[in-house]
Every structure is written in C-alpha cells, then in structure tokens.
C-alpha cells in the first residue's frame, strides 16, 4: 500500500510539473490556456517520437512528387519580357 501511495504522489507531482505554465495575472481563464498549452505540448512530443517519425517517413514516400517545369524567359535589353 505504501508503494502505491508514493508512486501516485510522484506521478501527480510530475504531471503537475508537466502541465504548469507560468502565466501573467491578467488572464481571465488561465485553466483554458493551460489546457490548450498542455495539449499542444503533448502533441508536439508525440510527433517527435521515433514511432511517429517512422509513420511520417512512410506517408511521405507514398506521395507523388510534382514534376518541376522550367519556363524559359527571355528579356530585352531594356528589361521588358518578350514572348
């Protein structure tokens, strides 16, 4: 029972440390801003994990790359474009 309590306390402290963001005093609803910040921080960390990097690499390979088209442009001496 003692180990579970200590583990719960450690997880709670680490969770509060992860969620906490220092905010100025003039914010009307700080909990909403902390919620959005935490969600964005979590999504950023998930995207940066190796698993999602592998998934991202697989999806990029399946896309068709557009062909590059070069259009020759000729200019006169005075800088005007000609057809």
N, CA, C and O atoms as a Maestro MAE file, in Angstrom:
{
 s_m_m2io_version
 :::
 2.0.0
}

f_m_ct {
 s_m_title
 :::
 protein
 m_atom[332] {
  # First column is atom index #
  i_m_mmod_type
  r_m_x_coord
  r_m_y_coord
  r_m_z_coord
  i_m_residue_number
  s_m_chain_name
  s_m_pdb_residue_name
  s_m_pdb_atom_name
  i_m_atomic_number
  :::
  1 25 0.824 -1.186 0.000 1 A "UNK " " N  " 7
  2 3 0.000 0.000 0.000 1 A "UNK " " CA " 6
  3 2 0.871 1.255 0.000 1 A "UNK " " C  " 6
  4 15 0.501 2.252 -0.619 1 A "UNK " " O  " 8
  5 25 1.997 1.230 0.667 2 A "UNK " " N  " 7
  6 3 2.878 2.381 0.747 2 A "UNK " " CA " 6
  7 2 3.523 2.712 -0.591 2 A "UNK " " C  " 6
  8 15 3.706 3.882 -0.925 2 A "UNK " " O  " 8
  9 25 3.867 1.674 -1.362 3 A "UNK " " N  " 7
  10 3 4.485 1.897 -2.666 3 A "UNK " " CA " 6
  11 2 3.510 2.561 -3.633 3 A "UNK " " C  " 6
  12 15 3.889 3.449 -4.396 3 A "UNK " " O  " 8
  13 25 2.259 2.126 -3.595 4 A "UNK " " N  " 7
  14 3 1.252 2.711 -4.480 4 A "UNK " " CA " 6
  15 2 1.037 4.188 -4.154 4 A "UNK " " C  " 6
  16 15 0.869 5.005 -5.059 4 A "UNK " " O  " 8
  17 25 1.041 4.523 -2.891 5 A "UNK " " N  " 7
  18 3 0.836 5.910 -2.478 5 A "UNK " " CA " 6
  19 2 1.996 6.783 -2.935 5 A "UNK " " C  " 6
  20 15 1.784 7.880 -3.453 5 A "UNK " " O  " 8
  21 25 3.214 6.305 -2.749 6 A "UNK " " N  " 7
  22 3 4.392 7.066 -3.174 6 A "UNK " " CA " 6
  23 2 4.421 7.191 -4.689 6 A "UNK " " C  " 6
  24 15 4.739 8.259 -5.212 6 A "UNK " " O  " 8
  25 25 4.095 6.117 -5.403 7 A "UNK " " N  " 7
  26 3 4.064 6.156 -6.858 7 A "UNK " " CA " 6
  27 2 3.000 7.138 -7.348 7 A "UNK " " C  " 6
  28 15 3.252 7.900 -8.281 7 A "UNK " " O  " 8
  29 25 1.825 7.132 -6.736 8 A "UNK " " N  " 7
  30 3 0.766 8.065 -7.100 8 A "UNK " " CA " 6
  31 2 1.190 9.502 -6.829 8 A "UNK " " C  " 6
  32 15 0.895 10.395 -7.622 8 A "UNK " " O  " 8
  33 25 1.875 9.730 -5.723 9 A "UNK " " N  " 7
  34 3 2.360 11.060 -5.392 9 A "UNK " " CA " 6
  35 2 3.395 11.535 -6.417 9 A "UNK " " C  " 6
  36 15 3.357 12.688 -6.848 9 A "UNK " " O  " 8
  37 25 4.310 10.657 -6.804 10 A "UNK " " N  " 7
  38 3 5.337 11.013 -7.788 10 A "UNK " " CA " 6
  39 2 4.701 11.303 -9.150 10 A "UNK " " C  " 6
  40 15 5.070 12.274 -9.811 10 A "UNK " " O  " 8
  41 25 3.756 10.471 -9.568 11 A "UNK " " N  " 7
  42 3 3.079 10.690 -10.849 11 A "UNK " " CA " 6
  43 2 2.292 12.001 -10.819 11 A "UNK " " C  " 6
  44 15 2.272 12.734 -11.808 11 A "UNK " " O  " 8
  45 25 1.651 12.296 -9.701 12 A "UNK " " N  " 7
  46 3 0.912 13.550 -9.574 12 A "UNK " " CA " 6
  47 2 1.814 14.769 -9.628 12 A "UNK " " C  " 6
  48 15 1.478 15.760 -10.277 12 A "UNK " " O  " 8
  49 25 2.952 14.710 -8.957 13 A "UNK " " N  " 7
  50 3 3.891 15.830 -8.974 13 A "UNK " " CA " 6
  51 2 4.474 16.020 -10.376 13 A "UNK " " C  " 6
  52 15 4.573 17.151 -10.851 13 A "UNK " " O  " 8
  53 25 4.856 14.938 -11.037 14 A "UNK " " N  " 7
  54 3 5.397 15.046 -12.398 14 A "UNK " " CA " 6
  55 2 4.335 15.540 -13.382 14 A "UNK " " C  " 6
  56 15 4.638 16.319 -14.286 14 A "UNK " " O  " 8
  57 25 3.101 15.089 -13.207 15 A "UNK " " N  " 7
  58 3 2.011 15.567 -14.061 15 A "UNK " " CA " 6
  59 2 1.753 17.060 -13.867 15 A "UNK " " C  " 6
  60 15 1.547 17.790 -14.837 15 A "UNK " " O  " 8
  61 25 1.765 17.510 -12.618 16 A "UNK " " N  " 7
  62 3 1.563 18.934 -12.345 16 A "UNK " " CA " 6
  63 2 2.730 19.754 -12.896 16 A "UNK " " C  " 6
  64 15 2.524 20.861 -13.391 16 A "UNK " " O  " 8
  65 25 3.927 19.234 -12.817 17 A "UNK " " N  " 7
  66 3 5.099 19.927 -13.368 17 A "UNK " " CA " 6
  67 2 4.986 20.052 -14.888 17 A "UNK " " C  " 6
  68 15 5.346 21.081 -15.459 17 A "UNK " " O  " 8
  69 25 4.486 19.001 -15.538 18 A "UNK " " N  " 7
  70 3 4.336 18.998 -16.998 18 A "UNK " " CA " 6
  71 2 3.247 19.972 -17.446 18 A "UNK " " C  " 6
  72 15 3.400 20.650 -18.462 18 A "UNK " " O  " 8
  73 25 2.165 20.043 -16.702 19 A "UNK " " N  " 7
  74 3 1.019 20.873 -17.076 19 A "UNK " " CA " 6
  75 2 1.248 22.342 -16.743 19 A "UNK " " C  " 6
  76 15 0.762 23.214 -17.463 19 A "UNK " " O  " 8
  77 25 1.970 22.632 -15.680 20 A "UNK " " N  " 7
  78 3 2.088 24.006 -15.201 20 A "UNK " " CA " 6
  79 2 2.818 24.891 -16.206 20 A "UNK " " C  " 6
  80 15 3.876 24.532 -16.721 20 A "UNK " " O  " 8
  81 25 2.235 26.045 -16.469 21 A "UNK " " N  " 7
  82 3 2.839 27.063 -17.309 21 A "UNK " " CA " 6
  83 2 2.700 28.392 -16.585 21 A "UNK " " C  " 6
  84 15 1.580 28.773 -16.243 21 A "UNK " " O  " 8
  85 25 3.776 29.108 -16.338 22 A "UNK " " N  " 7
  86 3 3.634 30.398 -15.673 22 A "UNK " " CA " 6
  87 2 2.894 31.391 -16.572 22 A "UNK " " C  " 6
  88 15 3.244 31.565 -17.739 22 A "UNK " " O  " 8
  89 25 1.878 32.029 -16.021 23 A "UNK " " N  " 7
  90 3 1.036 32.955 -16.765 23 A "UNK " " CA " 6
  91 2 0.988 34.300 -16.063 23 A "UNK " " C  " 6
  92 15 1.167 34.368 -14.847 23 A "UNK " " O  " 8
  93 25 0.748 35.369 -16.808 24 A "UNK " " N  " 7
  94 3 0.565 36.664 -16.159 24 A "UNK " " CA " 6
  95 2 -0.754 36.711 -15.386 24 A "UNK " " C  " 6
  96 15 -1.640 35.884 -15.601 24 A "UNK " " O  " 8
  97 25 -0.871 37.675 -14.497 25 A "UNK " " N  " 7
  98 3 -2.050 37.753 -13.638 25 A "UNK " " CA " 6
  99 2 -3.299 38.235 -14.351 25 A "UNK " " C  " 6
  100 15 -4.399 37.999 -13.851 25 A "UNK " " O  " 8
  101 25 -3.187 38.895 -15.489 26 A "UNK " " N  " 7
  102 3 -4.361 39.467 -16.129 26 A "UNK " " CA " 6
  103 2 -5.073 38.512 -17.088 26 A "UNK " " C  " 6
  104 15 -5.894 38.976 -17.880 26 A "UNK " " O  " 8
  105 25 -4.810 37.240 -17.061 27 A "UNK " " N  " 7
  106 3 -5.502 36.245 -17.876 27 A "UNK " " CA " 6
  107 2 -6.824 35.910 -17.188 27 A "UNK " " C  " 6
  108 15 -6.845 35.610 -15.995 27 A "UNK " " O  " 8
  109 25 -7.941 35.961 -17.948 28 A "UNK " " N  " 7
  110 3 -9.248 35.726 -17.340 28 A "UNK " " CA " 6
  111 2 -9.476 34.261 -16.969 28 A "UNK " " C  " 6
  112 15 -9.928 33.958 -15.865 28 A "UNK " " O  " 8
  113 25 -9.162 33.361 -17.893 29 A "UNK " " N  " 7
  114 3 -9.386 31.934 -17.641 29 A "UNK " " CA " 6
  115 2 -8.077 31.184 -17.857 29 A "UNK " " C  " 6
  116 15 -7.847 30.643 -18.939 29 A "UNK " " O  " 8
  117 25 -7.222 31.145 -16.850 30 A "UNK " " N  " 7
  118 3 -5.903 30.516 -17.037 30 A "UNK " " CA " 6
  119 2 -5.985 29.015 -17.270 30 A "UNK " " C  " 6
  120 15 -5.101 28.444 -17.909 30 A "UNK " " O  " 8
  121 25 -7.020 28.369 -16.768 31 A "UNK " " N  " 7
  122 3 -7.115 26.919 -16.936 31 A "UNK " " CA " 6
  123 2 -7.305 26.560 -18.406 31 A "UNK " " C  " 6
  124 15 -6.810 25.522 -18.846 31 A "UNK " " O  " 8
  125 25 -8.023 27.406 -19.191 32 A "UNK " " N  " 7
  126 3 -8.190 27.119 -20.617 32 A "UNK " " CA " 6
  127 2 -6.860 27.235 -21.355 32 A "UNK " " C  " 6
  128 15 -6.528 26.401 -22.197 32 A "UNK " " O  " 8
  129 25 -6.115 28.272 -21.030 33 A "UNK " " N  " 7
  130 3 -4.816 28.456 -21.668 33 A "UNK " " CA " 6
  131 2 -3.854 27.333 -21.294 33 A "UNK " " C  " 6
  132 15 -3.093 26.856 -22.137 33 A "UNK " " O  " 8
  133 25 -3.887 26.914 -20.037 34 A "UNK " " N  " 7
  134 3 -3.032 25.784 -19.616 34 A "UNK " " CA " 6
  135 2 -3.459 24.496 -20.321 34 A "UNK " " C  " 6
  136 15 -2.611 23.687 -20.696 34 A "UNK " " O  " 8
  137 25 -4.758 24.303 -20.502 35 A "UNK " " N  " 7
  138 3 -5.264 23.106 -21.179 35 A "UNK " " CA " 6
  139 2 -4.792 23.080 -22.636 35 A "UNK " " C  " 6
  140 15 -4.306 22.052 -23.108 35 A "UNK " " O  " 8
  141 25 -4.929 24.201 -23.348 36 A "UNK " " N  " 7
  142 3 -4.506 24.268 -24.742 36 A "UNK " " CA " 6
  143 2 -2.987 24.086 -24.847 36 A "UNK " " C  " 6
  144 15 -2.503 23.368 -25.721 36 A "UNK " " O  " 8
  145 25 -2.251 24.732 -23.963 37 A "UNK " " N  " 7
  146 3 -0.793 24.615 -23.973 37 A "UNK " " CA " 6
  147 2 -0.364 23.175 -23.722 37 A "UNK " " C  " 6
  148 15 0.548 22.671 -24.377 37 A "UNK " " O  " 8
  149 25 -1.021 22.518 -22.777 38 A "UNK " " N  " 7
  150 3 -0.691 21.123 -22.478 38 A "UNK " " CA " 6
  151 2 -1.004 20.218 -23.659 38 A "UNK " " C  " 6
  152 15 -0.216 19.328 -23.979 38 A "UNK " " O  " 8
  153 25 -2.140 20.431 -24.312 39 A "UNK " " N  " 7
  154 3 -2.482 19.611 -25.482 39 A "UNK " " CA " 6
  155 2 -1.479 19.805 -26.613 39 A "UNK " " C  " 6
  156 15 -1.042 18.840 -27.240 39 A "UNK " " O  " 8
  157 25 -1.118 21.057 -26.868 40 A "UNK " " N  " 7
  158 3 -0.137 21.312 -27.919 40 A "UNK " " CA " 6
  159 2 1.232 20.740 -27.573 40 A "UNK " " C  " 6
  160 15 1.924 20.204 -28.439 40 A "UNK " " O  " 8
  161 25 1.619 20.854 -26.307 41 A "UNK " " N  " 7
  162 3 2.904 20.311 -25.870 41 A "UNK " " CA " 6
  163 2 2.914 18.779 -26.015 41 A "UNK " " C  " 6
  164 15 3.904 18.193 -26.454 41 A "UNK " " O  " 8
  165 25 1.803 18.152 -25.641 42 A "UNK " " N  " 7
  166 3 1.710 16.692 -25.751 42 A "UNK " " CA " 6
  167 2 1.753 16.249 -27.206 42 A "UNK " " C  " 6
  168 15 2.451 15.293 -27.543 42 A "UNK " " O  " 8
  169 25 1.007 16.941 -28.078 43 A "UNK " " N  " 7
  170 3 1.018 16.573 -29.493 43 A "UNK " " CA " 6
  171 2 2.410 16.772 -30.106 43 A "UNK " " C  " 6
  172 15 2.844 15.968 -30.931 43 A "UNK " " O  " 8
  173 25 3.095 17.818 -29.712 44 A "UNK " " N  " 7
  174 3 4.449 18.056 -30.207 44 A "UNK " " CA " 6
  175 2 5.385 16.940 -29.772 44 A "UNK " " C  " 6
  176 15 6.203 16.469 -30.562 44 A "UNK " " O  " 8
  177 25 5.270 16.518 -28.530 45 A "UNK " " N  " 7
  178 3 6.128 15.434 -28.050 45 A "UNK " " CA " 6
  179 2 5.794 14.118 -28.737 45 A "UNK " " C  " 6
  180 15 6.691 13.325 -29.023 45 A "UNK " " O  " 8
  181 25 4.512 13.875 -29.006 46 A "UNK " " N  " 7
  182 3 4.141 12.647 -29.705 46 A "UNK " " CA " 6
  183 2 4.656 12.647 -31.141 46 A "UNK " " C  " 6
  184 15 5.088 11.610 -31.645 46 A "UNK " " O  " 8
  185 25 4.614 13.784 -31.793 47 A "UNK " " N  " 7
  186 3 5.091 13.864 -33.173 47 A "UNK " " CA " 6
  187 2 6.592 13.654 -33.240 47 A "UNK " " C  " 6
  188 15 7.101 13.112 -34.222 47 A "UNK " " O  " 8
  189 25 7.298 14.073 -32.215 48 A "UNK " " N  " 7
  190 3 8.754 13.954 -32.222 48 A "UNK " " CA " 6
  191 2 9.259 12.565 -31.822 48 A "UNK " " C  " 6
  192 15 10.463 12.318 -31.892 48 A "UNK " " O  " 8
  193 25 8.388 11.665 -31.411 49 A "UNK " " N  " 7
  194 3 8.833 10.333 -31.019 49 A "UNK " " CA " 6
  195 2 9.248 9.531 -32.251 49 A "UNK " " C  " 6
  196 15 8.754 9.793 -33.348 49 A "UNK " " O  " 8
  197 25 10.127 8.577 -32.094 50 A "UNK " " N  " 7
  198 3 10.584 7.781 -33.245 50 A "UNK " " CA " 6
  199 2 9.467 7.022 -33.948 50 A "UNK " " C  " 6
  200 15 9.522 6.840 -35.165 50 A "UNK " " O  " 8
  201 25 8.450 6.572 -33.206 51 A "UNK " " N  " 7
  202 3 7.368 5.836 -33.837 51 A "UNK " " CA " 6
  203 2 6.658 6.702 -34.864 51 A "UNK " " C  " 6
  204 15 6.406 6.256 -35.984 51 A "UNK " " O  " 8
  205 25 6.334 7.927 -34.498 52 A "UNK " " N  " 7
  206 3 5.635 8.800 -35.423 52 A "UNK " " CA " 6
  207 2 6.558 9.299 -36.528 52 A "UNK " " C  " 6
  208 15 6.084 9.630 -37.615 52 A "UNK " " O  " 8
  209 25 7.855 9.361 -36.278 53 A "UNK " " N  " 7
  210 3 8.784 9.726 -37.334 53 A "UNK " " CA " 6
  211 2 8.804 8.633 -38.407 53 A "UNK " " C  " 6
  212 15 8.877 8.938 -39.598 53 A "UNK " " O  " 8
  213 25 8.740 7.365 -37.995 54 A "UNK " " N  " 7
  214 3 8.684 6.280 -38.966 54 A "UNK " " CA " 6
  215 2 7.388 6.335 -39.759 54 A "UNK " " C  " 6
  216 15 7.390 6.127 -40.973 54 A "UNK " " O  " 8
  217 25 6.276 6.616 -39.075 55 A "UNK " " N  " 7
  218 3 4.987 6.717 -39.753 55 A "UNK " " CA " 6
  219 2 5.006 7.884 -40.739 55 A "UNK " " C  " 6
  220 15 4.486 7.775 -41.850 55 A "UNK " " O  " 8
  221 25 5.596 8.978 -40.334 56 A "UNK " " N  " 7
  222 3 5.690 10.155 -41.198 56 A "UNK " " CA " 6
  223 2 6.545 9.844 -42.428 56 A "UNK " " C  " 6
  224 15 6.212 10.271 -43.533 56 A "UNK " " O  " 8
  225 25 7.631 9.112 -42.249 57 A "UNK " " N  " 7
  226 3 8.508 8.773 -43.369 57 A "UNK " " CA " 6
  227 2 7.791 7.881 -44.373 57 A "UNK " " C  " 6
  228 15 7.982 8.031 -45.580 57 A "UNK " " O  " 8
  229 25 6.962 6.950 -43.887 58 A "UNK " " N  " 7
  230 3 6.229 6.063 -44.792 58 A "UNK " " CA " 6
  231 2 5.191 6.833 -45.595 58 A "UNK " " C  " 6
  232 15 5.009 6.562 -46.782 58 A "UNK " " O  " 8
  233 25 4.511 7.782 -44.973 59 A "UNK " " N  " 7
  234 3 3.484 8.522 -45.695 59 A "UNK " " CA " 6
  235 2 4.101 9.467 -46.714 59 A "UNK " " C  " 6
  236 15 3.501 9.707 -47.762 59 A "UNK " " O  " 8
  237 25 5.271 10.005 -46.441 60 A "UNK " " N  " 7
  238 3 5.914 10.897 -47.398 60 A "UNK " " CA " 6
  239 2 6.381 10.162 -48.645 60 A "UNK " " C  " 6
  240 15 6.406 10.745 -49.728 60 A "UNK " " O  " 8
  241 25 6.749 8.896 -48.513 61 A "UNK " " N  " 7
  242 3 7.220 8.131 -49.659 61 A "UNK " " CA " 6
  243 2 6.082 7.791 -50.612 61 A "UNK " " C  " 6
  244 15 6.312 7.634 -51.811 61 A "UNK " " O  " 8
  245 25 4.868 7.675 -50.105 62 A "UNK " " N  " 7
  246 3 3.750 7.272 -50.946 62 A "UNK " " CA " 6
  247 2 3.180 8.432 -51.755 62 A "UNK " " C  " 6
  248 15 2.412 8.208 -52.691 62 A "UNK " " O  " 8
  249 25 3.538 9.652 -51.415 63 A "UNK " " N  " 7
  250 3 3.017 10.795 -52.148 63 A "UNK " " CA " 6
  251 2 3.738 10.940 -53.488 63 A "UNK " " C  " 6
  252 15 4.926 10.642 -53.610 63 A "UNK " " O  " 8
  253 25 3.005 11.396 -54.466 64 A "UNK " " N  " 7
  254 3 3.578 11.620 -55.777 64 A "UNK " " CA " 6
  255 2 4.207 13.001 -55.787 64 A "UNK " " C  " 6
  256 15 3.565 13.992 -55.437 64 A "UNK " " O  " 8
  257 25 5.453 13.057 -56.187 65 A "UNK " " N  " 7
  258 3 6.145 14.334 -56.238 65 A "UNK " " CA " 6
  259 2 5.795 15.037 -57.546 65 A "UNK " " C  " 6
  260 15 5.817 14.418 -58.609 65 A "UNK " " O  " 8
  261 25 5.478 16.307 -57.474 66 A "UNK " " N  " 7
  262 3 5.161 17.025 -58.717 66 A "UNK " " CA " 6
  263 2 6.424 17.241 -59.550 66 A "UNK " " C  " 6
  264 15 7.519 17.420 -59.016 66 A "UNK " " O  " 8
  265 25 6.244 17.220 -60.850 67 A "UNK " " N  " 7
  266 3 7.373 17.451 -61.743 67 A "UNK " " CA " 6
  267 2 7.668 18.939 -61.787 67 A "UNK " " C  " 6
  268 15 6.764 19.775 -61.759 67 A "UNK " " O  " 8
  269 25 8.942 19.244 -61.856 68 A "UNK " " N  " 7
  270 3 9.341 20.641 -61.953 68 A "UNK " " CA " 6
  271 2 9.331 21.053 -63.412 68 A "UNK " " C  " 6
  272 15 9.903 20.381 -64.270 68 A "UNK " " O  " 8
  273 25 8.683 22.150 -63.672 69 A "UNK " " N  " 7
  274 3 8.584 22.666 -65.030 69 A "UNK " " CA " 6
  275 2 9.398 23.955 -65.093 69 A "UNK " " C  " 6
  276 15 9.210 24.867 -64.287 69 A "UNK " " O  " 8
  277 25 10.286 24.008 -66.047 70 A "UNK " " N  " 7
  278 3 11.064 25.232 -66.222 70 A "UNK " " CA " 6
  279 2 10.539 25.958 -67.455 70 A "UNK " " C  " 6
  280 15 10.378 25.361 -68.520 70 A "UNK " " O  " 8
  281 25 10.285 27.203 -67.303 71 A "UNK " " N  " 7
  282 3 9.781 28.026 -68.401 71 A "UNK " " CA " 6
  283 2 10.876 29.008 -68.773 71 A "UNK " " C  " 6
  284 15 11.276 29.835 -67.953 71 A "UNK " " O  " 8
  285 25 11.364 28.923 -70.002 72 A "UNK " " N  " 7
  286 3 12.416 29.869 -70.394 72 A "UNK " " CA " 6
  287 2 11.820 31.263 -70.556 72 A "UNK " " C  " 6
  288 15 10.767 31.438 -71.169 72 A "UNK " " O  " 8
  289 25 12.498 32.225 -70.010 73 A "UNK " " N  " 7
  290 3 12.050 33.602 -70.120 73 A "UNK " " CA " 6
  291 2 13.157 34.408 -70.783 73 A "UNK " " C  " 6
  292 15 14.316 34.345 -70.373 73 A "UNK " " O  " 8
  293 25 12.800 35.142 -71.780 74 A "UNK " " N  " 7
  294 3 13.776 35.974 -72.460 74 A "UNK " " CA " 6
  295 2 13.465 37.431 -72.187 74 A "UNK " " C  " 6
  296 15 12.301 37.824 -72.109 74 A "UNK " " O  " 8
  297 25 14.477 38.205 -72.046 75 A "UNK " " N  " 7
  298 3 14.319 39.626 -71.758 75 A "UNK " " CA " 6
  299 2 15.052 40.453 -72.798 75 A "UNK " " C  " 6
  300 15 16.104 40.062 -73.304 75 A "UNK " " O  " 8
  301 25 14.479 41.591 -73.101 76 A "UNK " " N  " 7
  302 3 15.144 42.541 -73.995 76 A "UNK " " CA " 6
  303 2 16.208 43.301 -73.203 76 A "UNK " " C  " 6
  304 15 16.363 43.100 -71.998 76 A "UNK " " O  " 8
  305 25 16.903 44.135 -73.867 77 A "UNK " " N  " 7
  306 3 17.935 44.900 -73.218 77 A "UNK " " CA " 6
  307 2 17.370 45.886 -72.203 77 A "UNK " " C  " 6
  308 15 18.031 46.192 -71.211 77 A "UNK " " O  " 8
  309 25 16.173 46.383 -72.430 78 A "UNK " " N  " 7
  310 3 15.602 47.367 -71.519 78 A "UNK " " CA " 6
  311 2 14.839 46.718 -70.360 78 A "UNK " " C  " 6
  312 15 14.223 47.434 -69.570 78 A "UNK " " O  " 8
  313 25 14.859 45.381 -70.232 79 A "UNK " " N  " 7
  314 3 14.266 44.694 -69.109 79 A "UNK " " CA " 6
  315 2 12.820 44.244 -69.323 79 A "UNK " " C  " 6
  316 15 12.224 43.681 -68.404 79 A "UNK " " O  " 8
  317 25 12.248 44.465 -70.474 80 A "UNK " " N  " 7
  318 3 10.878 44.054 -70.761 80 A "UNK " " CA " 6
  319 2 10.865 42.592 -71.202 80 A "UNK " " C  " 6
  320 15 11.734 42.155 -71.956 80 A "UNK " " O  " 8
  321 25 9.875 41.845 -70.725 81 A "UNK " " N  " 7
  322 3 9.772 40.422 -71.087 81 A "UNK " " CA " 6
  323 2 9.161 40.308 -72.470 81 A "UNK " " C  " 6
  324 15 8.224 41.029 -72.813 81 A "UNK " " O  " 8
  325 25 9.707 39.390 -73.263 82 A "UNK " " N  " 7
  326 3 9.163 39.140 -74.604 82 A "UNK " " CA " 6
  327 2 8.650 37.712 -74.679 82 A "UNK " " C  " 6
  328 15 9.082 36.847 -73.917 82 A "UNK " " O  " 8
  329 25 7.752 37.477 -75.576 83 A "UNK " " N  " 7
  330 3 7.195 36.126 -75.741 83 A "UNK " " CA " 6
  331 2 8.037 35.282 -76.646 83 A "UNK " " C  " 6
  332 15 7.708 34.121 -76.890 83 A "UNK " " O  " 8
  :::
 }
 m_bond[331] {
  # First column is bond index #
  i_m_from
  i_m_to
  i_m_order
  :::
  1 1 2 1
  2 2 3 1
  3 3 4 2
  4 3 5 1
  5 5 6 1
  6 6 7 1
  7 7 8 2
  8 7 9 1
  9 9 10 1
  10 10 11 1
  11 11 12 2
  12 11 13 1
  13 13 14 1
  14 14 15 1
  15 15 16 2
  16 15 17 1
  17 17 18 1
  18 18 19 1
  19 19 20 2
  20 19 21 1
  21 21 22 1
  22 22 23 1
  23 23 24 2
  24 23 25 1
  25 25 26 1
  26 26 27 1
  27 27 28 2
  28 27 29 1
  29 29 30 1
  30 30 31 1
  31 31 32 2
  32 31 33 1
  33 33 34 1
  34 34 35 1
  35 35 36 2
  36 35 37 1
  37 37 38 1
  38 38 39 1
  39 39 40 2
  40 39 41 1
  41 41 42 1
  42 42 43 1
  43 43 44 2
  44 43 45 1
  45 45 46 1
  46 46 47 1
  47 47 48 2
  48 47 49 1
  49 49 50 1
  50 50 51 1
  51 51 52 2
  52 51 53 1
  53 53 54 1
  54 54 55 1
  55 55 56 2
  56 55 57 1
  57 57 58 1
  58 58 59 1
  59 59 60 2
  60 59 61 1
  61 61 62 1
  62 62 63 1
  63 63 64 2
  64 63 65 1
  65 65 66 1
  66 66 67 1
  67 67 68 2
  68 67 69 1
  69 69 70 1
  70 70 71 1
  71 71 72 2
  72 71 73 1
  73 73 74 1
  74 74 75 1
  75 75 76 2
  76 75 77 1
  77 77 78 1
  78 78 79 1
  79 79 80 2
  80 79 81 1
  81 81 82 1
  82 82 83 1
  83 83 84 2
  84 83 85 1
  85 85 86 1
  86 86 87 1
  87 87 88 2
  88 87 89 1
  89 89 90 1
  90 90 91 1
  91 91 92 2
  92 91 93 1
  93 93 94 1
  94 94 95 1
  95 95 96 2
  96 95 97 1
  97 97 98 1
  98 98 99 1
  99 99 100 2
  100 99 101 1
  101 101 102 1
  102 102 103 1
  103 103 104 2
  104 103 105 1
  105 105 106 1
  106 106 107 1
  107 107 108 2
  108 107 109 1
  109 109 110 1
  110 110 111 1
  111 111 112 2
  112 111 113 1
  113 113 114 1
  114 114 115 1
  115 115 116 2
  116 115 117 1
  117 117 118 1
  118 118 119 1
  119 119 120 2
  120 119 121 1
  121 121 122 1
  122 122 123 1
  123 123 124 2
  124 123 125 1
  125 125 126 1
  126 126 127 1
  127 127 128 2
  128 127 129 1
  129 129 130 1
  130 130 131 1
  131 131 132 2
  132 131 133 1
  133 133 134 1
  134 134 135 1
  135 135 136 2
  136 135 137 1
  137 137 138 1
  138 138 139 1
  139 139 140 2
  140 139 141 1
  141 141 142 1
  142 142 143 1
  143 143 144 2
  144 143 145 1
  145 145 146 1
  146 146 147 1
  147 147 148 2
  148 147 149 1
  149 149 150 1
  150 150 151 1
  151 151 152 2
  152 151 153 1
  153 153 154 1
  154 154 155 1
  155 155 156 2
  156 155 157 1
  157 157 158 1
  158 158 159 1
  159 159 160 2
  160 159 161 1
  161 161 162 1
  162 162 163 1
  163 163 164 2
  164 163 165 1
  165 165 166 1
  166 166 167 1
  167 167 168 2
  168 167 169 1
  169 169 170 1
  170 170 171 1
  171 171 172 2
  172 171 173 1
  173 173 174 1
  174 174 175 1
  175 175 176 2
  176 175 177 1
  177 177 178 1
  178 178 179 1
  179 179 180 2
  180 179 181 1
  181 181 182 1
  182 182 183 1
  183 183 184 2
  184 183 185 1
  185 185 186 1
  186 186 187 1
  187 187 188 2
  188 187 189 1
  189 189 190 1
  190 190 191 1
  191 191 192 2
  192 191 193 1
  193 193 194 1
  194 194 195 1
  195 195 196 2
  196 195 197 1
  197 197 198 1
  198 198 199 1
  199 199 200 2
  200 199 201 1
  201 201 202 1
  202 202 203 1
  203 203 204 2
  204 203 205 1
  205 205 206 1
  206 206 207 1
  207 207 208 2
  208 207 209 1
  209 209 210 1
  210 210 211 1
  211 211 212 2
  212 211 213 1
  213 213 214 1
  214 214 215 1
  215 215 216 2
  216 215 217 1
  217 217 218 1
  218 218 219 1
  219 219 220 2
  220 219 221 1
  221 221 222 1
  222 222 223 1
  223 223 224 2
  224 223 225 1
  225 225 226 1
  226 226 227 1
  227 227 228 2
  228 227 229 1
  229 229 230 1
  230 230 231 1
  231 231 232 2
  232 231 233 1
  233 233 234 1
  234 234 235 1
  235 235 236 2
  236 235 237 1
  237 237 238 1
  238 238 239 1
  239 239 240 2
  240 239 241 1
  241 241 242 1
  242 242 243 1
  243 243 244 2
  244 243 245 1
  245 245 246 1
  246 246 247 1
  247 247 248 2
  248 247 249 1
  249 249 250 1
  250 250 251 1
  251 251 252 2
  252 251 253 1
  253 253 254 1
  254 254 255 1
  255 255 256 2
  256 255 257 1
  257 257 258 1
  258 258 259 1
  259 259 260 2
  260 259 261 1
  261 261 262 1
  262 262 263 1
  263 263 264 2
  264 263 265 1
  265 265 266 1
  266 266 267 1
  267 267 268 2
  268 267 269 1
  269 269 270 1
  270 270 271 1
  271 271 272 2
  272 271 273 1
  273 273 274 1
  274 274 275 1
  275 275 276 2
  276 275 277 1
  277 277 278 1
  278 278 279 1
  279 279 280 2
  280 279 281 1
  281 281 282 1
  282 282 283 1
  283 283 284 2
  284 283 285 1
  285 285 286 1
  286 286 287 1
  287 287 288 2
  288 287 289 1
  289 289 290 1
  290 290 291 1
  291 291 292 2
  292 291 293 1
  293 293 294 1
  294 294 295 1
  295 295 296 2
  296 295 297 1
  297 297 298 1
  298 298 299 1
  299 299 300 2
  300 299 301 1
  301 301 302 1
  302 302 303 1
  303 303 304 2
  304 303 305 1
  305 305 306 1
  306 306 307 1
  307 307 308 2
  308 307 309 1
  309 309 310 1
  310 310 311 1
  311 311 312 2
  312 311 313 1
  313 313 314 1
  314 314 315 1
  315 315 316 2
  316 315 317 1
  317 317 318 1
  318 318 319 1
  319 319 320 2
  320 319 321 1
  321 321 322 1
  322 322 323 1
  323 323 324 2
  324 323 325 1
  325 325 326 1
  326 326 327 1
  327 327 328 2
  328 327 329 1
  329 329 330 1
  330 330 331 1
  331 331 332 2
  :::
 }
}
